[in-house]
Amino acid sequence: MSEVELQAENSSSEKHNGVSVDDVLAAIQQKNIGQARAHFSDLMGAKVNSALESEKVKIANQVFNAQAEAPAEEAPEQEDLDLDLESEVETAFDEEETN
């Protein structure tokens, strides 16, 4: 990541839903426990959602990249198909001759 992307990521991780860690600390210092609890819940919820999104992307990349990299099942060659058909026809004729 470039330095600009890292700074943007850090600034967005510090403030979630308009709430920052500083807001939580300020509410605690003002002894406003209800507001501090609400701010803390908002922050943690945003962090959990961010982590879940990251994992979803990671898993999706693994699934779709694994499919792209997995070798396709080998199709039978035309010669093998011709031999199979030929042996089936011979078997059918042999059965008719015996009846």
C-alpha positions as CSV (number, residue, x, y, z in Angstrom):
1,M,0.0,0.0,0.0
2,S,1.1,3.5,-0.6
3,E,1.7,6.0,2.2
4,V,-1.5,7.9,1.1
5,E,-3.6,4.7,1.2
6,L,-2.2,3.9,4.7
7,Q,-3.0,7.4,6.0
8,A,-6.5,7.2,4.6
9,E,-7.0,3.8,6.1
10,N,-5.7,5.0,9.5
11,S,-7.9,8.1,9.5
12,S,-11.0,6.1,8.6
13,S,-10.2,3.5,11.3
14,E,-9.9,6.2,14.0
15,K,-13.3,7.6,13.3
16,H,-16.3,5.3,12.7
17,N,-19.9,6.7,12.3
18,G,-18.6,10.1,13.4
19,V,-17.2,8.7,16.7
20,S,-13.6,8.4,17.6
21,V,-11.7,6.9,20.5
22,D,-11.2,10.5,21.7
23,D,-15.0,10.8,22.0
24,V,-15.2,7.7,24.2
25,L,-12.4,9.0,26.4
26,A,-14.0,12.5,26.7
27,A,-17.3,10.9,27.7
28,I,-15.6,8.9,30.3
29,Q,-13.8,11.9,31.7
30,Q,-17.1,13.8,31.9
31,K,-18.5,10.8,33.7
32,N,-21.1,10.4,31.0
33,I,-21.0,6.6,31.1
34,G,-24.1,6.1,28.9
35,Q,-22.6,8.1,26.1
36,A,-19.2,6.5,26.5
37,R,-20.9,3.0,26.3
38,A,-22.8,4.1,23.1
39,H,-19.6,5.5,21.5
40,F,-17.7,2.4,22.4
41,S,-20.4,0.1,21.0
42,D,-20.4,2.1,17.7
43,L,-16.6,1.9,17.5
44,M,-16.5,-1.9,18.2
45,G,-19.4,-2.6,15.8
46,A,-17.6,-0.7,13.0
47,K,-14.4,-2.6,13.7
48,V,-16.1,-5.9,13.7
49,N,-18.0,-5.1,10.4
50,S,-14.7,-4.0,8.9
51,A,-13.0,-7.2,9.9
52,L,-15.9,-9.3,8.6
53,E,-15.8,-7.5,5.2
54,S,-12.0,-8.1,5.0
55,E,-12.5,-11.8,5.7
56,K,-15.4,-12.0,3.1
57,V,-13.1,-10.5,0.5
58,K,-10.3,-12.9,1.5
59,I,-12.5,-16.0,1.3
60,A,-14.1,-14.8,-2.0
61,N,-10.6,-14.4,-3.5
62,Q,-9.6,-17.8,-2.4
63,V,-12.7,-19.4,-3.8
64,F,-12.7,-17.7,-7.1
65,N,-8.9,-17.8,-7.6
66,A,-8.8,-21.5,-6.7
67,Q,-11.5,-22.2,-9.3
68,A,-9.5,-20.3,-12.0
69,E,-6.3,-22.1,-11.1
70,A,-7.8,-25.6,-10.8
71,P,-7.2,-27.6,-13.9
72,A,-10.3,-28.5,-15.8
73,E,-11.3,-32.1,-15.8
74,E,-9.7,-33.7,-18.8
75,A,-12.2,-34.5,-21.6
76,P,-11.8,-37.9,-23.1
77,E,-10.0,-37.7,-26.4
78,Q,-11.9,-38.4,-29.6
79,E,-10.0,-41.6,-30.3
80,D,-11.0,-43.0,-26.9
81,L,-14.7,-42.1,-27.7
82,D,-14.4,-43.8,-31.1
83,L,-13.0,-47.0,-29.6
84,D,-15.7,-47.1,-26.9
85,L,-18.4,-46.7,-29.5
86,E,-16.8,-49.3,-31.7
87,S,-16.7,-51.8,-28.9
88,E,-20.3,-51.1,-27.9
89,V,-21.4,-51.7,-31.5
90,E,-19.5,-54.9,-31.8
91,T,-21.0,-56.1,-28.5
92,A,-24.5,-55.3,-29.7
93,F,-23.9,-57.2,-33.0
94,D,-22.4,-60.2,-31.1
95,E,-25.5,-60.3,-28.9
96,E,-27.8,-60.2,-32.0
97,E,-25.9,-63.0,-33.7
98,T,-26.2,-65.3,-30.6
99,N,-30.0,-64.7,-30.4
